[in-house]
């Protein structure tokens, strides 16, 4: 089951200077891997002269190990993208992409210095990031009588669900969006409400 989690709610631009190298961190919401790549492209176009455009993203739940990516973009392996990703994952914020643009200042930082600079750039930018709560929803179909509609709406309102679609014919056919963590509770309450007549069904 997917519990609610924090996601990025604004864009952040934050710059740090380490031994004359400029590190500019961009943070943005990204709810898919494609959105993260598109954000990277936008930042690359803003800074065509920069030496490196390193990135890391978590495009779903912060604990989802399938929905992340990173790149060192020419920096020594393991010195940029992975430290950035570790900071993002450690923040417990999902749907967030970080791109750090580096303008080389003429002084080499070494592998440890690069890891600290890239990770620190993201950590500092995260202090400026606003978040909001995302509640994973599941969609279910429900057929009911006209007389039952108000009770169902009251139940949905109480748990933060909503009606996505409704069709009034001989009976009422509803498509509901229900918080995933409340699904079992809704099933039980519908059963109680209707003596077992109201049953949520998967959408075909």
Secondary structure, DSSP 4 states (H G I P E B T S, - for coil): -PPPEEEE-S-EEEEEEETTEEEEEEEEE-SSHHHHHHHHHHHHHHTTT-SEEEEEEE-S-TT-TTSEEEE-TTSSTTSSHHHHHHHHHHTTEESEEEEEEEE--S---HHHHHHHHHHHHHHHHHTT--EEEE--EEEEEEEE-GGGHHHHHHHHHHHT-EEEEEEESSSEEEEEEEEGGGHHHHHHHHHHHHTT----EE--
